[in-house]
């Protein structure tokens, strides 16, 4: 019988990670609406935007750490070495998205730099959507090959 402290099997861990994607989607929709509002020069609270991005960044970094753990990406690459290149690309995307989030957190005047902020936020959100698609492809390839 499994102990409570044991991790779920790889399928269970993948399910948890994909569930993390679902949890981020609602915030992504809110951030898209903020980007649109900023571009349309509608009033937006800098404090609200800053707080939302900070909270989102924390969740995203936690999510990235879970994916990059030995129990997740590590297991995938060990059990299916052919996926190593795709995993390295996903890790690289994590770094790039973390840089974009840091840059977004540095905006201090949305009225003067609205277009730049909107572009950068959209760039981040588009990259996140593409990244999620590639993660799904990675898992599909892994489970289609039975982890071999």
N, C-alpha and C positions, 0 to 999 in steps of 0.2 A: 504494500500500500504506500502511495506517495505521501511524503511529509508535506505539511503546509508551507514550509519554507522553500520547497523546490519550485523551480520555474516551470511554467507550462511548456509543453512540447513546442517545436518550431512553428507548427501550424497555429497553435494558441498565441504564440508571441507575434506572429504575422497578423493575426486577427486584432490583437491589441494595438499594434502600430497602425493598421488601417483604420481602426476606430479613432485613433488620434487624428487622422486626416479629417474624419467626419467632424470631430470636435472643433477643428480649426476653420471649417467652411463657413460657419455663421459669422465669425469675426472677419473672414475674408470679404464676405458680402458687405459688412458694415464699412470696412476699409475702402472697398470699391465705391460705396456711396459717398464717403468722405472725399475721395479723390475727385469724384464728379462735382461735388459741391465746391471744392476749392477751385477747380477749373472754371466753373461757372461764376466764380467770385461771389458765391453766397456766403453769408457770415458763418464762420466755423470757429469754435473755441480752440485756441492753441493748447490750452490746458487739457481739454477733452481729447484732442488728437494725440497729444504727447502721452497722456495716461493710457489711451487705447493701444498705441504702438508699443509702449513699454510693457504692458501686460501681454500683448501678443508676442513680443520678442521673447519674453520669459517662457511662454508656452512652446514657442517654436524651438528655442534652444534645448528645452527639456526633451522635446520630441526628437530632435536631431541626436541628442546624447543616447536616447533609447535605441534609435536605429543603428548608431555606430558602435554599440556595445558588442563585446565578444559573443554575447548570447544571441545576437540578431545578425548583423552583417558578418560577424566573425563565423558564425555557424554556417551561413549561406556560402561563404567563400571556402570554408573547409570542406563542406559536403559537395560543393559544385565549383571546382576551381575555374571552370570556363566562364563563370560570372564575375570573376575578380575585376576585370576591366570595367564592367558596368558599375560595380560597387565603388571602385575608385572614382568614377565620374560622379556618382551620387554624393560621395564624401566631398568632392571638390565643389559641387553645387551647394552643399551645406555651408562651406566657407564663404562662397560668393554671396549667398543670401544673408548670412550673418553680417557681412560687410555692408550690404545694402540696408539692413535693419539699423545698424549703427549710424549710417549716414542719415537715415530718416529721423533718427532721434536727435540729430544735431540741428535740425531746422528750428529757428527761433522767431521767424517772421513769415507767416504764411501769406500775408497780404502782398509783400514785396516779391516773394519767390514762389507764388502759387503754381505757375506752370512747371517750374523745376521740381517742386515737391510732388505735384501730380504725376509728372513723368517718372520720377524715381519710384513712387509708390506703385504705379502701374507696372513698371519694370519688375519690381520685386514680386508682385502678385502674379504676373504672367510666368515668371520663372518658377514660382512655387507650384503653379498649376501644371506646367510641363514636367517639373521634377516629380510630382505625384504620379503623373502618367507613366514616367519611366520606372518608378518604384513598382507600380502595378505590373508593368511588363516584366521586370526582373522576377517578381514572385511568380508570375505565370510561367516564365521559362523554367524557374526552379522546380515548381510542382509538376510541370509537364514532363520534366526529365527525371522525376522521382528523386531529385536531389543528387543525381549522379553526374 
